Amino acid sequence: TEEGLGHLRMLRFEEAGASFDKVYNIKPDVYLWQDGIVKYYLGDYHGAAESLAKNAKRYEVRFMEPASEERIWRDAAELKVISSLNGGRKVSKNFTNVPAAMRVVIDEESGVDEKTAELESIATERRKVIRIARQLFSCSLRNDSKGVALARAQLQACCGDSFPSSLKSSLPTLSTSKKTKSSSSSSFASKDHKMHKLHSFFYLGLHYDSLGRSYESKQCMKMALKTCAHSISGNGQDITYLLPVIHMTVRDWYDDDEFDMEEDGIELNDEELMEQLLVEGGVELDLNAGEDHTTSNDDTASSKLTSSLRESIKDWKMVDLKNELKARKLKVSGSKKELQNRLVDDLKREAD
C-alpha cells in the first residue's frame, strides 16, 4: 500500500495502479480508495466507479459513517462515462440531453432504492462543504438542474472573495466591487482551518471536469492550487493537498496561459510550488494572518451566500418553489417572495 501511495504522490499513476493491484491480490477486501483516484486519472472511468463504490461500502461498514469522498469520486467517474456516451462533447448546461447514468450501486443489499439511500447518506454528512459537493454531483447524475444550481451557488459562496470573476457567466452572478491587489491577497491569506475554500474550489473544478467543461474546471483548479499553497502547516500524508496538483498535471494546465502566483503573495513558480506541495503537503503560513478581519469576513461570506442563493432561484416558478419546500417539510403557503425567503433561509441553515 505504501509503495502505491508513494507512486501516487510522485504522480506515477501506472506504477501506483500496479502496486494497488498487488495489494488486492493479497487482500481482496482491503479498503484502498486511492485506487479509484488512480483509475480516474488513467482514464479508466468505469473501473474507477467500481473501485470507489466497493471502497465506499467497506468504509461505511467499518466506520459507520458516510464515505462521502468515495461517493463524490464515484459520481465523477460516472459523469465521465456519460460524457463519453455523449460522443465526448460537453454535457448540456441544463442537463436535458444527458442519458440516465448506469449506476455502480453501493447499497446493493440494503433493500432501499439507490436514490433514497443516497439522500439519507448525504443528510448524515456533517461536513458542510463535502455535503454540498455530494449534492452537486448527485443532482447532476439525476438530471436535477435546479439542485445543481443551488449546490453550485453554495460552493461559490464558500469560496468567498477569491472566486474567479471569469466564471460569472457560468455560475450565479454575485454583485462585487472592484478588488485591489491587496484585497485579493488578504482573501487568500485568511485562515482556512476547515479547508472550506480548498474543497469548494476543488470539487467545483472536478464537477466541471466530469462534464467536459475544461475552461471552468481549469479556473477552479488553479484557485484550489493557490489555496493549497496558502494552507496552514500542510500534512504531507494527506492526499487532499495533492489533488489539485494531480489534476493540473494530468490535464497539462500549467503553461497554456498566465498563472501569476506572485500577485497573491507567493514567490514560488509553478515547479517550485509543485515540489513543495508534493514533498511537504503545503506551505506553512503565519497563523495570525488576517485575524483582525475575521468578523467582517464572516459577515461578507454570509451576505454573498444569501445573494448567491437568491440568484440561483430567482427564475423558479411557484410550483418549483413549493415542490422544493415540500421536500424539505416546510410550509408552502404565502407569496412567491415569502416562499423564496423561506427556501433561502433553509438553505443557509443547511450550509451552516
C-alpha positions in Angstrom: 0.0 0.0 0.0 2.7 2.5 1.0 4.6 1.8 -2.2 1.5 2.6 -4.3 0.8 5.8 -2.3 4.4 6.8 -2.8 4.0 6.4 -6.5 0.7 8.4 -6.4 2.3 11.3 -4.5 5.0 11.4 -7.2 2.3 11.3 -9.9 3.4 7.9 -11.3 -0.1 6.6 -11.8 0.6 3.3 -13.7 3.1 2.2 -11.1 0.7 3.2 -8.4 -2.1 1.1 -10.1 0.2 -1.9 -10.3 1.1 -1.6 -6.7 -2.5 -1.4 -5.7 -3.3 -4.5 -7.8 -0.7 -6.4 -5.8 -2.4 -5.4 -2.6 -5.8 -6.5 -3.9 -4.3 -9.9 -4.9 -3.1 -10.4 -1.4 -6.2 -9.0 0.4 -9.2 -8.6 -1.9 -11.4 -6.8 0.6 -8.8 -4.2 1.7 -10.0 -0.5 2.0 -8.0 1.4 -0.6 -10.0 4.3 -2.0 -6.9 5.8 -3.7 -7.1 3.0 -6.2 -10.2 4.7 -7.7 -8.4 8.1 -7.9 -5.6 6.4 -9.9 -8.0 4.7 -12.3 -9.9 8.0 -12.8 -6.7 9.8 -13.9 -5.7 6.9 -16.0 -9.0 7.3 -17.9 -10.5 4.0 -16.7 -13.7 5.7 -15.5 -15.9 2.6 -15.2 -13.1 0.8 -13.3 -12.8 3.9 -11.1 -16.5 3.9 -10.4 -16.5 0.2 -9.4 -13.4 0.6 -7.2 -14.8 3.6 -5.4 -18.2 2.0 -4.9 -16.6 -1.0 -3.3 -14.4 1.1 -1.1 -17.3 3.3 -0.1 -19.2 0.2 1.1 -16.1 -1.1 3.0 -15.6 2.3 4.7 -19.2 2.6 5.8 -19.4 -0.9 7.2 -16.2 -0.4 9.1 -16.6 3.1 10.4 -20.4 3.6 10.3 -20.0 7.0 8.7 -20.8 8.1 5.1 -18.0 7.6 2.7 -18.6 11.0 1.0 -15.3 11.4 -0.8 -15.6 8.0 -2.3 -19.2 8.6 -3.4 -18.3 12.0 -4.9 -15.5 10.4 -7.0 -17.8 7.5 -7.9 -20.3 10.1 -9.3 -17.5 12.0 -11.1 -16.4 8.8 -12.8 -19.9 8.0 -13.9 -20.4 11.5 -15.3 -17.2 10.9 -17.3 -18.8 7.7 -18.7 -21.9 9.7 -19.6 -19.8 12.3 -21.3 -18.1 9.5 -23.4 -21.5 8.2 -24.4 -22.3 11.8 -25.5 -19.5 11.5 -28.1 -17.0 13.4 -25.9 -19.0 16.6 -26.3 -19.6 18.9 -23.4 -22.6 17.9 -21.3 -25.5 20.3 -21.7 -25.5 23.0 -19.0 -29.2 22.3 -18.4 -28.6 18.5 -18.3 -31.6 17.9 -20.5 -29.9 15.7 -23.1 -27.9 13.5 -20.7 -28.7 9.8 -20.7 -29.6 8.1 -17.4 -26.4 7.0 -15.7 -25.5 3.4 -15.4 -25.2 3.4 -11.6 -22.5 1.4 -9.9 -24.6 0.7 -6.9 -23.1 1.0 -3.4 -26.0 -0.2 -1.2 -27.0 -3.2 -3.2 -28.1 -5.3 -0.3 -29.8 -2.7 1.8 -33.2 -3.2 0.4 -33.6 0.6 -0.1 -33.7 2.1 -3.6 -30.5 3.9 -4.7 -31.9 7.4 -4.7 -33.4 7.1 -1.1 -30.1 5.6 0.2 -28.1 8.4 -1.4 -30.3 11.1 0.1 -30.2 9.5 3.5 -26.4 9.2 3.3 -26.0 12.9 2.2 -28.1 14.0 5.2 -25.8 12.3 7.6 -22.7 14.1 6.3 -21.7 16.6 8.9 -19.0 18.5 6.9 -20.7 21.4 5.3 -18.7 21.7 2.0 -18.4 18.0 1.5 -22.2 17.6 2.0 -22.9 20.4 -0.6 -20.4 18.8 -3.0 -22.2 15.5 -2.8 -25.5 17.2 -3.5 -23.9 18.8 -6.6 -22.7 15.5 -8.1 -25.8 13.6 -7.1 -28.1 16.1 -8.6 -26.1 16.1 -11.8 -26.5 12.3 -12.2 -30.2 12.7 -11.6 -30.6 15.5 -14.2 -31.8 17.8 -11.4 -30.7 21.2 -12.8 -32.2 23.2 -10.0 -30.4 21.1 -7.4 -27.2 21.6 -9.4 -27.7 25.4 -9.5 -28.3 25.6 -5.7 -25.3 23.5 -4.8 -23.0 25.5 -7.1 -24.2 28.7 -5.6 -23.5 27.4 -2.1 -20.0 26.3 -3.0 -19.3 29.5 -4.8 -20.2 31.4 -1.7 -17.9 29.2 0.4 -15.0 30.4 -1.9 -15.5 33.9 -0.7 -13.9 36.9 -2.4 -11.3 34.8 -4.1 -13.8 33.2 -6.5 -12.7 33.9 -10.1 -14.6 36.6 -11.8 -14.0 34.9 -15.2 -16.7 32.3 -14.2 -19.5 34.8 -13.7 -21.2 33.6 -16.9 -21.1 30.0 -15.7 -22.4 30.5 -12.2 -25.0 32.6 -10.5 -23.8 36.2 -10.6 -22.8 38.0 -7.4 -22.6 41.7 -7.0 -18.9 42.5 -6.4 -17.0 45.7 -6.1 -13.7 46.3 -7.9 -11.0 44.5 -6.0 -7.5 45.8 -5.3 -4.4 43.7 -5.3 -4.2 43.9 -1.5 -7.8 42.7 -1.1 -7.2 39.7 -3.3 -4.2 38.8 -1.3 -6.0 39.1 2.0 -8.8 36.9 0.9 -6.2 34.1 0.3 -4.2 34.8 3.4 -7.3 34.4 5.6 -7.2 31.2 7.5 -8.9 28.1 6.1 -8.7 25.7 9.0 -11.6 23.5 7.8 -10.4 23.7 4.2 -13.7 25.1 3.0 -12.2 27.1 0.2 -9.9 24.3 -0.9 -12.7 21.7 -1.0 -15.1 24.2 -2.6 -12.7 25.1 -5.4 -11.6 21.6 -6.0 -15.0 19.9 -6.1 -16.4 22.7 -8.4 -13.4 22.0 -10.6 -13.8 18.3 -10.5 -17.5 18.6 -11.3 -16.8 20.8 -14.4 -14.1 18.3 -15.4 -16.5 15.4 -15.2 -18.9 17.3 -17.5 -16.2 18.0 -20.1 -16.1 21.8 -19.4 -12.4 22.3 -19.3 -12.2 26.1 -19.1 -14.4 26.3 -15.9 -12.6 23.3 -14.4 -9.2 24.9 -15.0 -10.1 28.2 -13.3 -11.4 26.4 -10.2 -8.4 24.0 -10.0 -5.9 26.9 -10.3 -7.6 28.6 -7.4 -7.6 25.3 -5.4 -3.8 25.1 -6.1 -3.4 28.6 -4.7 -5.4 27.7 -1.7 -3.2 24.7 -1.1 -0.1 27.0 -1.3 -1.7 29.1 1.4 -2.7 26.1 3.6 -1.7 26.1 7.2 1.0 23.6 8.1 0.1 21.2 5.4 0.2 17.5 6.1 2.4 15.6 3.7 0.5 12.4 4.4 -2.9 14.0 3.4 -3.6 13.4 -0.3 -6.2 16.3 -0.1 -3.3 18.8 -0.6 -2.1 16.8 -3.6 -5.3 16.5 -5.6 -5.2 19.9 -7.3 -1.6 19.3 -8.3 -2.5 15.9 -9.7 -5.4 17.3 -11.7 -3.4 20.3 -13.1 -0.6 18.0 -14.1 -2.7 15.3 -15.7 -4.6 17.9 -17.7 -1.4 19.8 -18.5 -2.8 23.2 -17.4 0.3 24.9 -16.1 1.8 26.6 -19.2 -1.1 27.3 -21.5 -2.0 30.7 -20.0 -1.0 33.1 -17.4 -0.9 31.8 -13.8 0.6 34.5 -11.6 1.2 33.3 -8.1 3.2 36.4 -7.1 0.1 38.7 -7.1 -1.2 36.8 -4.1 2.0 37.0 -2.1 3.6 33.7 -3.2 7.1 33.8 -4.5 7.1 30.3 -6.0 7.0 29.5 -9.6 4.9 26.5 -10.7 7.6 23.9 -10.5 8.7 25.1 -7.0 5.1 25.1 -5.9 4.5 21.6 -7.1 7.7 20.3 -5.5 6.8 21.9 -2.1 3.3 20.5 -2.2 4.5 17.1 -3.3 7.2 16.9 -0.6 5.6 18.8 2.3 1.9 18.8 1.5 1.6 22.6 1.9 3.2 25.9 2.7 3.2 27.0 6.3 1.9 30.5 6.9 1.6 32.9 9.8 -1.4 31.7 11.8 -2.3 35.2 12.7 -2.6 36.4 9.1 -5.9 38.2 8.6 -7.2 37.6 12.1 -8.3 41.2 12.6 -10.7 40.8 9.7 -12.4 37.5 10.8 -15.7 39.1 11.8 -16.0 41.2 8.7 -15.0 38.3 6.5 -17.7 36.1 8.1 -20.3 38.8 7.5 -19.2 39.2 3.9 -19.4 35.4 3.4 -22.9 35.3 4.8 -24.0 38.2 2.6 -22.5 36.5 -0.5 -24.2 33.2 0.3 -27.6 34.9 0.6 -27.1 36.8 -2.7 -25.8 33.7 -4.5 -28.8 31.6 -3.3 -31.3 34.2 -4.2 -29.8 34.5 -7.7 -30.0 30.7 -8.2 -33.7 30.6 -7.5 -34.9 33.9 -8.9 -36.4 32.3 -12.0 -38.1 29.4 -10.3 -41.9 29.1 -10.7 -44.3 28.9 -7.8 -44.7 25.1 -8.4 -40.9 24.6 -8.3 -40.6 26.6 -5.0 -43.5 24.7 -3.4 -42.1 21.3 -4.5 -38.7 22.1 -3.0 -40.2 23.4 0.2 -42.5 20.4 0.5 -39.5 18.1 0.0 -37.9 19.9 2.9 -41.1 19.6 5.0 -41.6 23.4 5.1 -44.7 25.5 4.7 -45.8 26.1 1.1 -48.2 28.9 1.7 -47.5 32.5 1.0 -46.4 34.8 -1.8 -43.6 34.0 -4.2 -41.3 36.3 -2.3 -42.2 34.6 1.0 -41.5 31.2 -0.5 -38.2 32.3 -1.8 -37.2 33.8 1.6 -38.2 30.6 3.3 -36.2 28.5 0.9 -33.1 30.7 1.1 -33.3 30.7 5.0 -33.4 26.9 5.0 -30.5 26.6 2.5 -28.4 28.9 4.6 -29.3 26.9 7.7 -28.3 23.8 5.9 -25.0 25.3 4.7 -24.1 26.3 8.3 
